[in-house]
Amino acid sequence: MTTIKQVCLGVAVAGVVAGAGSAVATAVASADTGSSDSQSASRGTSASSSASTARSRKPAAKGGSAVTGPKRTQAPTASVAAPTAKRTAATIAPLKVAAALALPKLPALPLPPLPAPPAGAKSTAYSYRDRNISASAVVVTNNVADPTNTHVLVIGVDGTNMRRILAQPDLNVNFVSLMNASTTGIASIVGHTTISNPSWTAILTGAWDNQTGVINNLFTADTYMKWPTVFNQLEAYNSEIDTMAIADWSVITDIAKAGLYPVDTPVLVPQVPGDSNWSLTDAEVTAQTVAAIQSGEPPNFLFSYLVQVDEAGHQFGGGSQQYADAIHRTDENLGAIMDAVNNSGENWTVIVVTDHGHQPQLGFGHGFQSPDETSTWVIANGAGFTAGQMNLAYSIVDVTPTVLDLFGAPPPPGSNGVSLTTLGSSSVTPNDLQQALKDAIARNGWPDIQTNVALSVRTIFASIPYFLDGGITSLTATLQGIVDQNVFLISQLAAVSQVVVQVLGNVSIAATSALAELVAWMTGVDIFAKGYPQDPPAGATQNEPSVLVA
């Protein structure tokens, strides 16, 4: 089987040089330029997004799609995935201050070059998995007398480089203040696809992309039947636990609503008209989050998602002033949320996390394996997390196991993550926290050549159906506008054209999605795994949430 994969992958690599660049360029041309992972102008514009929607990203999901959702996966395969390494938190030595590595920048091309590491540098192909062990080996479940009195807040900040936060500590005072009062971990997700949906799925399920099979930003509801989310697992554990998700990207609320036991209250905040940089929309997410915390009956588990930093990275590049400005505005949002937490009268555990980084130059933004893209971080604040410490073992895949542990629930089956509460022996207290974090970021490196090529090919093929979906959504919306004008003959022709575009588009997306799945399988994704579906407890009643649109 491995030999077949290698042969097929060789054919794919040869073919992608000749054809994939033009295919992606054509797909990008059909979508809006200067947007985030797809059309930023259409993100959050739909007020009603069904949990049964076959696929959705920033373009509104289309009904009647012929696309079959990708089959989901579980374990990595040997060809490009990490060997099963065991994390032993207690044996990690304190971090030394190291000079920054002069690593090459990833150019904005479909298939990035494969740079040689600098002299003395080590390849870090699988660092994000090197610290993982199976959940069964570290089952440490908190004794929670009443989980309905527990309060946990996870703040997701999309596409945010910690290096840029630390570059302006006098402006980003709320991030700095929170880190000084918390335990912070820098983690490279090298070997994992640096695209939003795969990473947020990893954060919200505890399973990596090569397990879940999520390879692009098209939402697939069946994924979360096989890989239950943190919302599903909390609701199944104790239906009295009140869960809530507030976001300005529909895929986040779609994930929260998916699965056997969906979130109690999903809140989708649509893009504020004229808000091209998403700052006003993020401000509304912040206001809704503050209101939930201060309501007098706050949710037990609250997930709040902010998008503007990622949008700025796509529109201007991760090294731009606009990107830095977006981080500063997000810092102000973080300050407002933390003020609400501190004045709530409740004991909250707060976790802040990002899903990936950003290329400094304007281009694809992320999706490949440069250190700027694979750099992530986790900040944990609350009882059990020591102020001013840095943890050397944290990973984004630990978020869901941590939340479950804080409520006394069992760890997620099949997860490579562990509860952050079990990793205290990997924490150090640096003399200069900011410098230590900078040094940790500087030590992040490129993967080995095989992993770099494999994930680059995977990203290219996975992007084709995604951009096609965005282009078709945009075109059908334009045609619908003509239909709505009710112009004699013209509107009738537009209606016919709309049907033709929809049918041909669905066929094209189905075909390219099937090809993307094949490439995913050849590059380490087990598309035939069944995951860990939940069985409803005896006598349980499934929740039927209604979407609240702020």
N, C-alpha and C positions, 0 to 999 in steps of 0.2 A: 504493500500500500504506500509506504514511504517513497519507494522508487517511482511509482506512478505519479505521486505528487510532485516529486522533483522534476520529472520529465515534463509534466504539464506546466509547472511553474516556469521552467526554462522557455517553453513555447510562449507562455504569457509575457515573460519579460521581453523576448524578442519582438513579439507583436506590439507590445505597448509603445516601444520606441517609434514604430512606424505609424501607428494609428491612434493611440489613446490621447496624445496631445491635441490632435485636431478634433477628436470627438468631444473632449472636455471643453475645448475652446468654442465649439459649436453650441454645446449645451449652455455654457456661461453666457454666450451672446444672446441666447433666447431668454435668459433671466435678467433681472435688474442688476446693473453693475453698481459698485460702491456700496454693497450691502454686506450684512454679516453672512453667516453660513449659507444663506440664500437671500431672499428678498426681505430686507429689514423693514421696508415700508409696509409689508403685509403682515408682519408678526403681530399677533394678538388682535387682529382686526375682527376676527370672528368671535361673537359673544357666546356661541354655543358650540362646544366641541365634544362630541360623543365619545364615551370610553370604547365603543366598538368601532371607531373610525379605523380604517385599515392603515392609513399613513397620514402624518401631518408634520409640518415643520413651520417655519414662519409663513409660507403661503397657507391659506386656508385649505383644509383637507377637502378633497373632492368626493362626492358621493358616487356610488355605482362603479367603483374602481374594479378593474379586472386583475389588479395586482394581488398575488398571493404573498402573504407575509413570509419573511425568511424563517426557515426552520431554526430553532434555537439550540444552543450548544451548552456543553458543560466543561469538559476537561481540555487542557491544551494538548496538542499533538506534538510529537517529538521533533518534527522537521524544523519549525521555527519558534515554537513556544518554549517557555522556560522549563528546564527540568524541575521536578518537584523538590524544591529546596525547603529546608525547615528553618524557621526563625527562632533564634534563641536570644531573647531580649537581654538576658542578664550578662551576656558576654561581650556586649558592644563597648568598646573603649571610649573614653571621653574624646570629644572632637578637638583636633589641633587646628590652630590658625594656619590656613594654607593660602598661598598666593593664587590669584585667579588664573585659570587656564585660558590661554589665547585661542579659544575654539573658533573655528570658521563659522561664518553665518550661512544659513540656508538660503539660497537664492529663491526668488519667487518663480519657480518653474514647476511644471507638473511632476517631473521626476528629479528630485534633488541629486546633486553630485554626492559621491561617497568620499568624504575627505579623510585623509590620514590623520589619526590623532596626533596632537602635539607631542614633542619629545617628553618622555616621562609620564605621559598620561596613560591611563588604563581605560580599556573599553568597558562600558557599563551596560551590557546588553540586557541584563535582566534584574537590575537593581530593585525594581519595584516588587519583584516576586521573591527575591532572596531572603526577605525578612518574614515570609509568610509560612504558617503551618496550618494544618487542618484544624477546623473549629473544634473538633472532638478532643483535640489534645490540650486545649486551653479553656475548657468549659468552666468559666467562673461567673456564675449568675448571682447578681445581687439579691439579698433578701429584702424585698420591698414590701413593707407591711400593707400599704395601700397605693397601688400604682396610679390611682386617680388623683392622688395628691402630689404626684411627680410632675415637673414641668421641664421640658427640654425644647430648646430652640436651635434649629440648624439654619444658618444663613449661607446661601449659595451665591457666590460672587463669580460670575462667568468670565473666563479668559483673563485672569488677573495675575500678572507677574509680580511676585514678591520683591524682586530686585527693583522694580519701579516704585513700589510703595516705600522701600527703604531709601531710595534716592532723594526723597523729600520728606524727611521725618518731621520737619517743622510745619509742613502743610497737612500731612496725614497723621494728625495727632491722635485721632481716635483709634486707628489701627495700632499705633505705637503704644498707646495707653492700654489697650486690650492685651497686647502681647506681653507687656510688662506685668500684667495681672494674671497671666495664663501660662500654659505650656504650649509651645509652638513647635511644629515639626515641618521640615523641608523634605519633600519626597519627589524623586524622579519617577515618572510613569513610563519610562522608556520600555519599549516592547508592547505597549498598549496604544490603540488608535487615539490620537489627540484630536478627536472630534467631540462636539458637545454631547450629543445623545449617548454615544457609548460610555462617556465618562460620567454623565449624570445617572445613567442606568447603573454603573458600577457603584456610585456613591449611594444610590437609593435601594440597591439590592444586596450589595456586598459581593458581587460577582464581576469578574473582568469580562472584557469584550470577547475573548476567545471562548468563554463559557456561555454567555448569553446570546452570542451571535449578532449583537447590534453593531453594525459597521458604518452606518451613516445617520443622517438626521431625519430619516423617515420613521415615523412612529408605527410600531406594530404591536397591536394589543395582545397577541398570543404570547409574546415574550414574557409577560408578567403573570400569565397563568403558569408558566414553567419556572419562572424565577420570581417568586413573590417579593413585593416591595416592603420597605419598612412599614408602610401604612397597612398593608395586608397582614403582616405578621403581628403588629400591635393589636389590630382589630380582632384577629383570630385568638390571640392570647387572652384579651379581656375587652369585650365589646363596650365596656364603660369608659375606656380610655378615649378621650376626645381628641381627634386628629384634624389638622387643618393645613392646607397648602395655599400659599399666595404667590403668584408669579405673573410675569408679563410675557411669557413664552408659552404657547399652548401645549407644546410637547411636555412640559413639566406638569401641567394640570392633567394632561392625558395620562401620563404615567401614574399620577396620584389616584386617578379614577379607575385605573385598570386593575385586573386581578379579581380574585374571589371576594375579598373584603376591601372595598375601596375606601379612600379617605372620607371622613365625615363631611368636611366642608372644603371643597375646592373653590378658590377664588381666582378667576382669570381677569387680569387688569388689561384692557385693550390699550393700544398705543394712543396717546393723546394726540389729537389732530395737530399737525405741524411740528411735532416733536421729533425732528430728524435725528437727533443724537440720543434719544430715549431717556434724557435726564428727567423730564417732567413725568414720564411714565414710571420710572424708578422711584421718583418722589411719591407717586401715588401708591406704589407697592409698599414703600416705607410707612406712609400714613396708615394704610390698612393693617400693616404689621403692628404698629404702635397701638392702634385702636383695639386690636385683638388682645394684646398683652394687658392693656388698661381697662378691659371691658368689665372687670369684676368677676367674670367667669371665663378666664383665659383657657385656651385649649391645653391639653396635657402635652401634646407634641405639635409643634408648629414648624413648618418649613417655609422659608421666605427666600425668593429668588430675585436677584438683581442682574440686569443684562447690559447696562450702558458701557461698561468697560470693554466687553467683547465687541460691541458695535463700533466703538471708537477704534479698536485694533483693526477691524475689517475695513473701515472707511479711510483710515489714515496711517495705519501701521503701529506696531507696539512700541516703537521708539519715538513716536510723535508727541508734540505738546498736547494735542487733543486727547491722546491716550492718558497722559499724566493728569490732564484736567478732569477726565472722567473718573480716574481713581480718587482724586480729591473730592469730587461731588459724592462719590460712593462712601468715602470716609465720613462725610457729614451725615449721610444716611445711617451709617453704622453708629455714629454718635447718638443720633435720635433714638434708634432702637435700643441701644444700651442704656440710655437715660430712662426709657420706659421700663426696661427690665429692673434696673436698680431702684426704681420708685414704685414697683408693683406690689411690694409686700410679700411676694412669693420667692421661693428659692429656686432659681433657674440654673440649669446647666446650658451653656451656650457653646456651640461649635460653629466655627466659620471655616469655609472650605472653598477652594476653586477647583475647576474641572480640568484645566490645561493652561498653558501659557500662550504667548503670541510671538511670531516673528517680529523683529524690530522694523523691518522694511515693509512697505505696502506691497501686498501680493496675495497669496492664498490665506495668510493669517496664521493658520494652524492646520494640522492634519498629518504632518510628517514627524520626523524624529529628531529635530535639532534640540539642543538643550533648552533654548528659549521656549520651545513648544511643550516639552515634556516636564518642565518644572512646575510642581504643584506644592501646596502647603495645607496644613490643618492647624487651626488654633482651638484649643480646648480650655474653657473657663468654667469653674465651678468647684464644688466639693470634690476632693481627690486629685485636683490638678494644681500643681505648685506654681506660684507666681514667678515669672522671670526665668523659667526653665526652658530648655530646648530638648526635644525628644528626638532620638536618632533612629526611631523605628516606625514612626507614624506613617500612615498611607491613607489615601482617599477611600480605599475599599474597607477601611476600618469604621467608617461612620455608622453604617447600619448596625453592625454588631455592637457598637457602643451604645446606640440609642436603645436597642433591645435590652442590653445588659442593665442600663439605668432604670428600666421599668421592671426588671426582674424576669424578663422573657428569655427563653432559650435562644442560643445563637442561630443565625440563618443557616439552614442546611446547604452544604456545598460551597460555602463562602471561603475565600482565601483570606478574608480579613479576620481580625480579632478585636475585642473591645480595647479601646485606648486605656481603660482603667487597669488592664493587665500589663501595661508596658512601662510602668513606673521605673523599673530598673534600667531602662534605656534612656532615662532623663539625665541631663547634666545641667549644672548651673554656671554658665559662662560669666566671666568678668564683664564682658561687653556683649550683650545679647544681640544687638543689631549687627555687630561685626561678625559674630559667630554665625548668624543666619546668612550673611553675605558670603562667608567662606563656604558654607554648606552648598549654597547655590552655585558657586564657582566650581565646585567639584563635580557637578552633574556633567555627564558626557554623552557622546553619541553611542548608539548600539553597535554591535558588530555588523559587518557588511551584509551578511545574509539577512539579518533582521531588518536592517534599513531598507534593503531592496524589497523584501517581502511586504512590509507594511506600506511602503510607497506605492507598490503595485496595487495592494488592497485598497488604499485610499483613492487612487485614480479610478479604479473600476466602480467602487462604491459611490463615487461622486456623480457618475453619469446618470443613473436613474433619479438621483436627488435633484440635480439641476434640471433634468427633463421635467420632473414634477413641478418645479417652480415655474419654468417657462410655460408649461401647459396651463397651469393655474392662472398665470397672468394673462395669457392669450384668451382663455375662455371668459375671464372676468371682463376683458375689453369687449368681446363679442356680446356678452350679456348686456353691457351698457348700451350698445347699439340696438339690441332687441328691445330694451326698455324704452327707447325713444319712440318706438312705434311709427317709424318712417315707412311709408308705403314701399313695398318691394325690398328696400334695403334691409329693413329689420327682419323680414322673412328669410332673406338670403343669409343674414348673420346667424339666425337661429339654426338653419341647416348646417352652416359652417361650424357652428359650435358643437353640434352633435358629432360631425366628422372628426373634428380636432380631438374631442373627448375620447372617441372610440380608438382612433389611431394612437393617441397619446397613451391610453391605458395599455394598449398592446405593446408599444415601445417600452414603457416603463416595466411591464411584466418581463419582457425579454431581457432588458438590461439588468433588471434585478436578479434574474436567474443566473446571468453571467457573473454578476458581482458575488453571488453566493458561491458559485463554483470557484472563483478566485479566492474567496475567503476560506473555503475548505482547503485549497492548495497552499494557503499561507498560514495554516495553524488553527483555524476555527472548526470545531467539531459540529457541523450543522445537523448531525443526526442524534445528538444527545437529547434526552427527554427532560432534563432539569429536575426540579423538585416541586411538582404541583402540590398545592394544599388540598387536604380533605376537610370539608366543613365539619366542625364538631357536632356531635349529636344534639339535635334540637336547636342548632344555631339558625338565626335568620340573617340572610345576607342584606347588608345595607344598600339602599338605593339613593345615592346622594344626588342632589340637584346642584347645578353649577351656579354660583353666585358671581355676577360680573360687577366689578366695582365701578 
